[in-house]
Amino acid sequence: MKITRWQIYLPILLVLLLFALPTFMHSQRYLSLSNNLFINIILAISVYSLWTVGYINAAQPAFFGLGAYTVAILMIKVHWPFWLVFPLAGIVPAIVAVIFGLVCLRMKGAYFLFITIALCQLLVWLFKAWKGLFGGINGLFPIPQPVIHIFGITVNFSASMMPYYYLSLIMAVITCLFYFRLHSSRLGRVWESVSNNEDLLTNTGISVFSQKLICFVTSCFFAGLAGAVYAPYMNIASPGEVSLWQGIWIVLGVLVGGIFSPVGAIIGTVFIAVLNVLIKGSMQYQPFILGMILILVLLFMPRGIFGLSGIIRNKIRELTGKKVTPAENK
């Protein structure tokens, strides 16, 4: 598919704008909302990646929590520095994902979804029950704040929220670049083939199960890194930060934005974040609003908000009399 100039320049301009944003937006509330948005984008992209091989993972908050607890335990109890612990926060969830995936990735469809729901609830229970390691229902706190010493400059994360803004933004950009590159690579096409025609791919000699496992472990690795950013930012790792409801919101964002593209996952996450801000004063209506949005999207926008742009573009071409070729419809 041909990539137009705006598809290259627009993301670059958007990222530059986000890097410049704190210079003229000093509100701590908006910095906090932005930080949470970037972390949710990482989770949404990782959920989207697993969808490419035909699975919906509702346990992503659990792997996010494992990353957060890894940071909290090693920094509070072992006194390791954040930058040494940070990669381990991705590796530990990835190891758990290998163990879980070897058993459960043989299931398909709703069976896998239900078992990830059970896994999420199991890990939340473990975080609450194992007080000696995880601190019980109160969690582990306070988590020491990261410090950067570079070229004689010291950046103390406890002094301002801005370092966390840039850290979460950089992580979100790296995650998006990784998955955008992967989406257009040979491996990405193989993962899409797993979802579309698993039996045919098996006949080519490719191990379908291995591809599923690699995809699942990679998504959980990035979820753990998101938790590593979130834990010191909140100064606590607790079961309250890990919930099935959080996983539902993430999956909903991916569905609303468009499950067939990583761009859709980002758009949907931004949409859900804005919606949460708008309905903050009417939380009792949240389940109703959530259900209505999902129904409307499934009925009228099965390809999500991102897919809606293609429909509008084709309608405009039809009205202007320009013939739409099959290649343009894709």
N, C-alpha and C positions, 0 to 999 in steps of 0.2 A: 504494500500500500504506500502510495506516495505521501511524503510528509511535507506539508506546506510550511511557509516561513513563519506564519503566526503560531503554528504548533511548536516551533523552536523558540521563538523570541518571547512569546507570552509567558511561558513558565519561568524563563530567566528574569524577565521584568518583575514578575510576581514575587520571586524569591528575593530579589534585590530590594523590593519595597518592604517585604517582611523584615529584612535585616535592618533597614533604616527606620522602621516603625517606632522603636523605643525612643528614638531621638526627639520625636515630637508627640509621643503618647506616653505620658508619665503616670497615668492612672494605674495603681497597683491592681485594681480589680480587673481591668482589661488585660494587663500582663498575665495575671493568673488564669483568666479565661483562655487566652491565647496559648499558654503553656499546656493547659489541659487539652486543648484542641489538637496541638501537635502530637501529644502522646496518643490521643484517640486515633489520629491518622495512621500512626505506626501500627496500632492494633487492627484497624480496618484493612489496611493493605495486607497484613499478614493473614487475616481471615479471607480476604479475596483470593490470595494465592492458593489456599487450600481448596477453595471452590473450583479452581481450574482443573483439579483432578476429581471433582465430583463430590466433595464433602463440605458440610457446614459444621464448623467447630464452635460450640457454645461454651467450651471450657477455656477460651483464650484468657479471660480474667484470672483463672487459676494459675496459668503459666506466668502471667503478668505478676501475680502475687508471689510466686516462687522467686522471681527475679528481685522483687522488693525485699523479701525476707532474706535472701542470700546476702544482699548488701547490708541489711540491718544486723544480721548475726555476725558476719565477719568484721564489720566495723565496730560494733559495740562490744562483742565478747572476745574477739581475737585481736582487735585494734589494728586491722590492716587498713591501709589508705584506700580511698575511694577509687582511684585510678587503677589500682591493682585488682580490686574487687569487681569493677565494672564489667570486664569481659566474662568473669565467672558467673555473673548474673544472667548472662545469655546461655552459658554452657550448661549450668545446672538444669534449667527447664528443658534444654535440648536433650540431655541424658534421660530425663523423666519421659520426654516425648518418644524417645527410642523404645523404652520399655513398654510404654502404653501402646505405641503404634504397632509393635510386633504382634501384639495380641488382638487389638481392636480394629486395625485398618483392614482386616479381612471382612469386616461387616460393611454393609452398604446402606445408603439412603437414610431413612429415619432411624434405623438401628444404631448407626454411628452417632447421629445427633443425640439420641436419648442417652447413650453411654457417656458422651462428653458432658451432658447435663449432670449425670451421676458423679462423674469424676470431679466436676467443679464443686459440687456439694460435699463430696468426700474430703477434698483438700481444705475447704473452709472449716469443716468439722475438725480436721487434724490440726489446723492452725489454732483453733480454740481449745482443743483438748490437751495438746502437748505444751503445757505451760513452761516446762524447763527449757525448751528450745525456742518456741515461738512466742512465749509471753502470755499465752491464753487470750481471753477476749479483749484484754487491754492492749495487746501487741507489744512491740519493742520500740522504745523511745528513751531519750532523744537520740536521733542518729546524727553523728558528727558531720559537719558541713564540709564539702570539698574545698580545697585550696589549690590554686594554680600559681606556680612560680616560673615565669618565663621572661628571659631577657631583662632581668631586674625588675619586672613588673609582677605584682602580687594581685591576684584576683580572688577575693574572699566571697564565697557564695552566701555567707551569712549576713553580709552587709547590705545586699540588695537582691531583689527578685530578678533583676535583669540577666545575671549570668545563667540562671535556670532557663530563662526565655531563649537565650541563644543556644544553650546546650540541647534543649528539646527541639528547637528549630533545626539545628544541624543534624540531629538524629533522624528527624522526619525527612529531611532532604536526602540524606544518605539512603534511608530505607526506600524512598520513592525512586531514586535513581537506580538502586539495585533491582527493584522489581520491574521498573519500566524497561531496563536493559534486558532483564530476564524474559519479560513478556514478548519481546521481539526476537529473542534468540532461538536457537534450535531446541534447547532444553524446554523453553516455554511452550514451543509448538508441540513437543512431546507430551507435556503435561496436559495441554488442551485435548490432545488425541486420547489420553487416558479417559477423560470424561466423555468424549464423543463416541469412541469406538474402541473399547478396551480389548475385546476379543481379536480384532484385526491387528492391534498393536502387539499383542502377545505372539501372533504368528510371525512377526518380523524379527523375533529373537530378543526384544527388549523386555527386561523384567519389570512388569507393570507394578508389582508390589514394591520393588525398590524405589521406583519413581515416586510412588505415593508416600513412602517413608521419608525420603529426602525432602519432599515438599512440606510434609507435616513438621519435621524436625526444624527446618529452616524457619517456618512461620513461628514456632514456639521460641526459637532463639531470639528473634526480634521482639517478641512479646516480653521476654525476660529483660531485654535491654531497656524497654519502655518502663518496666517496673523499677529498674535500677535508677533511672532518672527521677521517677516519681517519688520514691521513698525518702531520699534526703530533702527533696523539695517540700514534702509534707511533714518532714521531721519525725515520721512514724511509719511502721509497717504493722498493719492490724487487719484482722478478718473483715472489719467494716469496709476496707478498701477493695475487697474482693467479693463480688456477688454475681449470681446468675443474671440478675436484672441488668447489670452492666454489660454482660455478654449479649443479652437480647438487644440492647440499644446499639451495640456495635454491628451486629448482624443486620438489624433494621436499617442502619445507615448505609451499609453496603447494598442492600436490596433497593432502597429508595434511590440511591445514586446511579446504580446500574451495575449489576453483577458481572457483566461481560467485559469490563474494562477497569484497569486500576484507576483511571481518571474518575470513573463513576464512583468508586469507593471513597475517593477524596471528596467529591462533590456532596455525596450523601452524608458523610461525616460532618462537613461544614453545615449542611442543612439541619441536621439533628442538633448540633451545638447551638445554632441560632434559635431553633425551636425550644430547646431547654431553657434558654434565657427568657424567651417570650412568655412561656407558661410557668415560670418559676413561682408566681403568686397563685397559681391554680393547680397545685400538684394533685389535688383530689381527682381532677379530670384527666390526669396523665394517661392512665390505661385506655380511656375512651379515645383520646386524641391519637395515641399510638396505634390502636386498632383501626381507626378510620383512615389514617394515612396509609397503613399497609394495604387495606382493602382497595383504596382508590388507586394506589400504585399498581397493584396486581391486575386490576380491571382495565385501567386506561393507559398505564405506562409500564408494560411488562418488561421493557428494557431500561427502565429507570429514567431519571432526569437527564442523564448523559445521552441516552438513546433518543430522547425526545427531540434533541437538536437535529438529528438526522431526519426524523419525520417531518419537522418543520421545513428543513432545507429542501426535501423532496417535494413538499406541497408548494413551496414557492416556485420551484422549477416547473412544476406542472401548470401552475397559474400563468407563468410567463411564457409557456409554450415550449420550453426546452426539454428535449427528450432525455429521460433518465436511463442510462445504460445499466445493466446488471452490475458492472464493476463499480459504478458510482453508488449503488444502493448499499453496498457492503460497508 
